[in-house]
Amino acid sequence: MRHMTVLFVLAVAAARDRARQAALVAPGRPAGRAGVAGPLHELAVLLLDEGRPGDALESARTAIAAWRAVLADDPDYYSGELAGTLAVHARALWAVGRRGEALAAGLEAADRFRDLLPASRADLIRALLLVSGFRRDEDALPHALEAVELAREAAPELLARALARLAAVHTGLGRADDAAAATREGLAVWLRAEPASGLLEPEDAGVLTGLAAALASNGRPGVAVEVMSAVATAYRRRIRTFRLIDGPAGPAATSDARQLRHHLRTRLRDTLRARAAYHSKR
């Protein structure tokens, strides 16, 4: 997808240019530091999403230093922005194998988001899910439970993901009944979602597919079948969505849509095979 690579390069260049311009406009002052940190945060996200966590580390680290400098001058502003960059930094650190530092950054991000409740509820849930993935199951359980509780209160769009994470933790702890209950509730929430908001994201696919395998190996193949049926439904939704993309979007966009649709069909076939395998174990 050559044009997507070009778009990525342009986005990176734009983020770097905004950071340079901000540094020139107000060097060393809070406004300048904040202006630098924002684009560097965006750059870290771009690099991380492109699969370049090592490159993302430098941008995230510089952005964090800038946010901390701003907060030293005025602690009432930008704590949420710092927390967001800490979460990105945590993901990058984990990806390069610096596990202890990743956990520390993730925990600080969660603490800062918790201090900003209720406005930061969704961000806190995401941070808790991130941290729960960094810890052993017995240590991850409190984070997963807190994420589910917060999502139940006021973030239904994140409830299915939080329940899936909780189910994975219960599975790791050998609590098959609790895992099955959380899974079934999560699937019900997810499948009730409107098609536009219920489309399968790569993170969801990975979580659910891994969860199904864990459930099947822990004596719950029937629930694994339910999980894979839900994943198959979501893949079908996305395939139908990309059928709507037509020529007016441009030949490059249409080509990308076809490639993605082919990838989704491949994943759907893999999902249906896994479901059949789990079904045979019931």
C-alpha positions as CSV (number, residue, x, y, z in Angstrom):
1,M,0.0,0.0,0.0
2,R,2.5,2.6,-1.3
3,H,0.2,5.6,-0.9
4,M,-0.5,4.7,2.7
5,T,3.3,4.8,3.3
6,V,3.4,8.2,1.7
7,L,0.6,9.4,3.9
8,F,2.5,8.1,7.0
9,V,5.7,9.9,6.0
10,L,3.8,13.1,5.4
11,A,2.0,12.8,8.8
12,V,5.4,12.3,10.5
13,A,6.9,15.3,8.8
14,A,3.9,17.4,9.7
15,A,4.1,16.4,13.4
16,R,7.9,17.2,13.5
17,D,7.4,20.5,11.8
18,R,4.7,21.5,14.3
19,A,7.0,20.7,17.1
20,R,9.8,22.7,15.6
21,Q,7.6,25.7,15.0
22,A,6.2,25.6,18.6
23,A,9.8,25.5,19.9
24,L,10.7,28.6,17.9
25,V,7.5,30.6,18.8
26,A,7.9,30.4,22.6
27,P,11.2,28.7,23.5
28,G,11.4,27.6,27.2
29,R,8.0,29.0,28.1
30,P,5.0,26.9,29.1
31,A,3.1,27.7,25.8
32,G,6.1,26.6,23.8
33,R,6.7,23.4,25.8
34,A,3.0,22.5,25.4
35,G,3.2,23.3,21.7
36,V,6.2,21.0,21.4
37,A,4.7,18.1,23.5
38,G,1.5,17.8,21.6
39,P,3.0,17.1,18.1
40,L,5.6,14.9,19.7
41,H,2.8,12.8,21.3
42,E,1.1,12.5,17.9
43,L,4.4,11.5,16.4
44,A,4.9,8.8,19.0
45,V,1.5,7.4,18.3
46,L,2.1,7.4,14.5
47,L,5.4,5.6,14.9
48,L,4.0,3.1,17.4
49,D,1.0,2.3,15.2
50,E,3.4,1.8,12.3
51,G,5.2,-0.8,14.3
52,R,8.3,1.3,15.2
53,P,8.2,1.3,19.0
54,G,11.9,2.1,19.3
55,D,11.5,5.2,17.3
56,A,8.4,6.1,19.2
57,L,10.3,6.0,22.5
58,E,12.3,9.1,21.9
59,S,9.4,11.2,20.8
60,A,7.3,10.0,23.8
61,R,10.1,10.6,26.2
62,T,10.7,14.2,25.0
63,A,7.0,14.9,25.1
64,I,6.8,13.6,28.7
65,A,9.6,15.9,29.7
66,A,7.9,18.9,28.1
67,W,4.6,18.1,29.8
68,R,6.3,17.7,33.2
69,A,8.0,21.1,32.7
70,V,4.6,22.7,32.0
71,L,3.1,21.1,35.0
72,A,5.9,22.4,37.2
73,D,4.9,25.9,36.2
74,D,1.1,25.3,36.4
75,P,-0.1,22.0,37.9
76,D,-3.7,22.7,37.0
77,Y,-3.1,22.1,33.3
78,Y,-2.0,19.3,31.0
79,S,-2.1,16.5,33.6
80,G,-4.4,14.6,31.3
81,E,-2.1,15.2,28.3
82,L,0.8,13.9,30.3
83,A,-1.1,10.8,31.3
84,G,-2.0,10.1,27.6
85,T,1.6,10.3,26.6
86,L,2.7,8.1,29.5
87,A,0.3,5.5,28.2
88,V,1.8,5.7,24.7
89,H,5.3,5.5,26.3
90,A,4.2,2.4,28.3
91,R,3.1,0.6,25.1
92,A,6.4,1.4,23.4
93,L,8.4,0.3,26.4
94,W,6.5,-2.9,26.6
95,A,7.0,-3.6,22.9
96,V,10.8,-3.3,23.2
97,G,11.0,-5.5,26.2
98,R,11.4,-2.9,29.0
99,R,8.7,-4.4,31.1
100,G,9.3,-2.8,34.4
101,E,9.5,0.7,33.0
102,A,6.4,0.0,30.9
103,L,4.4,-1.0,34.1
104,A,5.6,2.1,36.0
105,A,4.6,4.4,33.1
106,G,1.2,2.7,32.8
107,L,0.5,2.9,36.5
108,E,1.3,6.6,36.6
109,A,-0.9,7.2,33.6
110,A,-3.8,5.4,35.4
111,D,-3.2,7.3,38.6
112,R,-3.3,10.6,36.7
113,F,-6.4,9.7,34.8
114,R,-8.0,8.6,38.1
115,D,-7.3,12.1,39.6
116,L,-9.2,13.7,36.7
117,L,-12.4,11.7,37.1
118,P,-15.2,11.8,35.9
119,A,-14.0,13.6,32.7
120,S,-11.2,11.0,32.1
121,R,-13.3,7.9,32.7
122,A,-12.8,6.4,29.2
123,D,-9.1,7.1,29.3
124,L,-8.7,5.6,32.7
125,I,-10.5,2.4,31.6
126,R,-8.0,2.1,28.6
127,A,-5.1,2.7,31.0
128,L,-6.4,0.0,33.4
129,L,-6.8,-2.5,30.6
130,L,-3.3,-1.7,29.4
131,V,-1.8,-2.2,32.9
132,S,-3.7,-5.4,33.4
133,G,-2.1,-6.8,30.3
134,F,1.4,-6.0,31.8
135,R,0.8,-7.9,35.0
136,R,0.4,-11.5,36.2
137,D,-3.2,-12.6,36.4
138,E,-3.4,-12.3,40.2
139,D,-2.0,-8.8,40.1
140,A,-4.0,-7.9,37.0
141,L,-7.4,-8.8,38.5
142,P,-7.9,-5.5,40.5
143,H,-7.3,-3.5,37.4
144,A,-9.6,-5.5,35.2
145,L,-12.4,-5.4,37.9
146,E,-12.0,-1.6,38.2
147,A,-12.2,-1.2,34.4
148,V,-15.4,-3.2,34.3
149,E,-17.0,-1.2,37.1
150,L,-16.1,2.1,35.5
151,A,-17.4,0.9,32.1
152,R,-20.7,-0.3,33.7
153,E,-21.2,3.2,35.2
154,A,-20.7,5.4,32.2
155,A,-18.7,3.9,29.4
156,P,-20.8,1.2,27.7
157,E,-18.7,1.5,24.5
158,L,-15.7,0.0,26.5
159,L,-17.7,-2.5,28.6
160,A,-17.3,-5.5,26.2
161,R,-13.6,-5.0,25.9
162,A,-13.2,-4.7,29.7
163,L,-15.3,-7.8,30.2
164,A,-13.1,-9.7,27.7
165,R,-10.0,-8.7,29.6
166,L,-11.6,-9.7,32.9
167,A,-12.5,-13.1,31.4
168,A,-8.9,-13.6,30.2
169,V,-7.7,-12.9,33.7
170,H,-10.2,-15.3,35.3
171,T,-9.1,-17.9,32.7
172,G,-5.5,-17.4,33.7
173,L,-6.4,-17.9,37.3
174,G,-8.3,-21.2,36.5
175,R,-11.7,-19.7,37.3
176,A,-13.5,-21.2,34.4
177,D,-17.0,-20.3,35.6
178,D,-16.2,-16.7,36.2
179,A,-14.4,-16.5,32.9
180,A,-17.4,-18.0,31.1
181,A,-19.8,-15.6,32.8
182,A,-17.8,-12.5,31.9
183,T,-17.3,-13.8,28.4
184,R,-21.1,-14.3,27.8
185,E,-21.9,-10.9,29.2
186,G,-19.2,-9.2,27.1
187,L,-20.5,-10.9,23.9
188,A,-24.0,-9.9,24.7
189,V,-22.9,-6.3,25.1
190,W,-20.8,-6.3,22.0
191,L,-23.4,-7.9,19.7
192,R,-26.0,-5.4,20.8
193,A,-23.8,-2.6,19.6
194,E,-24.8,-0.7,16.5
195,P,-22.9,-1.9,13.4
196,A,-21.0,1.4,13.2
197,S,-19.6,1.1,16.7
198,G,-19.5,-2.7,16.9
199,L,-17.0,-3.3,14.1
200,L,-14.2,-5.6,15.0
201,E,-10.9,-3.8,15.7
202,P,-7.6,-5.7,15.5
203,E,-7.1,-5.5,19.3
204,D,-10.6,-7.0,19.9
205,A,-9.9,-9.8,17.4
206,G,-6.7,-10.7,19.2
207,V,-8.3,-10.6,22.7
208,L,-11.3,-12.6,21.7
209,T,-9.5,-15.2,19.7
210,G,-7.0,-15.8,22.5
211,L,-9.8,-15.9,25.0
212,A,-11.6,-18.6,23.0
213,A,-8.5,-20.7,22.9
214,A,-8.0,-20.3,26.7
215,L,-11.6,-21.2,27.4
216,A,-11.5,-24.3,25.2
217,S,-8.3,-25.5,26.9
218,N,-10.0,-24.9,30.3
219,G,-12.9,-27.1,29.6
220,R,-15.3,-24.5,28.1
221,P,-15.4,-25.3,24.4
222,G,-19.0,-24.3,24.2
223,V,-18.3,-20.8,25.3
224,A,-15.3,-20.7,22.9
225,V,-17.7,-21.5,20.1
226,E,-19.9,-18.6,21.1
227,V,-16.9,-16.3,21.1
228,M,-15.8,-17.4,17.6
229,S,-19.3,-17.0,16.3
230,A,-19.3,-13.4,17.5
231,V,-15.9,-12.8,15.9
232,A,-17.2,-14.3,12.6
233,T,-20.3,-12.0,12.8
234,A,-18.0,-9.0,13.3
235,Y,-15.8,-9.9,10.4
236,R,-18.8,-10.3,8.2
237,R,-19.9,-6.8,9.2
238,R,-16.6,-5.3,8.2
239,I,-16.6,-7.1,4.9
240,R,-20.0,-5.7,4.1
241,T,-18.8,-2.2,5.0
242,F,-15.9,-2.4,2.6
243,R,-18.2,-3.5,-0.2
244,L,-19.7,-0.1,-0.1
245,I,-16.4,1.6,-1.1
246,D,-16.5,2.3,-4.8
247,G,-14.5,3.9,-7.5
248,P,-15.2,7.6,-6.7
249,A,-13.0,7.2,-3.6
250,G,-10.1,6.9,-6.0
251,P,-8.2,3.9,-7.5
252,A,-5.7,3.7,-4.6
253,A,-8.4,3.8,-1.9
254,T,-10.4,1.2,-3.9
255,S,-7.3,-1.1,-4.2
256,D,-6.7,-0.7,-0.4
257,A,-10.3,-1.6,0.3
258,R,-10.0,-4.7,-1.8
259,Q,-6.8,-5.8,-0.1
260,L,-8.3,-5.3,3.3
261,R,-11.5,-7.1,2.3
262,H,-9.3,-10.1,1.1
263,H,-7.5,-10.0,4.5
264,L,-10.8,-9.9,6.4
265,R,-12.1,-12.9,4.4
266,T,-8.9,-14.8,5.2
267,R,-9.4,-14.0,8.9
268,L,-13.1,-15.0,8.7
269,R,-12.1,-18.4,7.2
270,D,-9.6,-18.9,10.0
271,T,-12.2,-18.0,12.6
272,L,-14.7,-20.5,11.1
273,R,-12.1,-23.2,11.2
274,A,-11.3,-22.5,14.8
275,R,-15.0,-22.5,15.7
276,A,-15.5,-25.9,14.0
277,A,-12.5,-27.3,16.0
278,Y,-14.0,-26.0,19.3
279,H,-17.4,-27.4,18.3
280,S,-16.0,-30.8,17.9
281,K,-14.8,-30.8,21.5
282,R,-18.2,-30.0,23.0
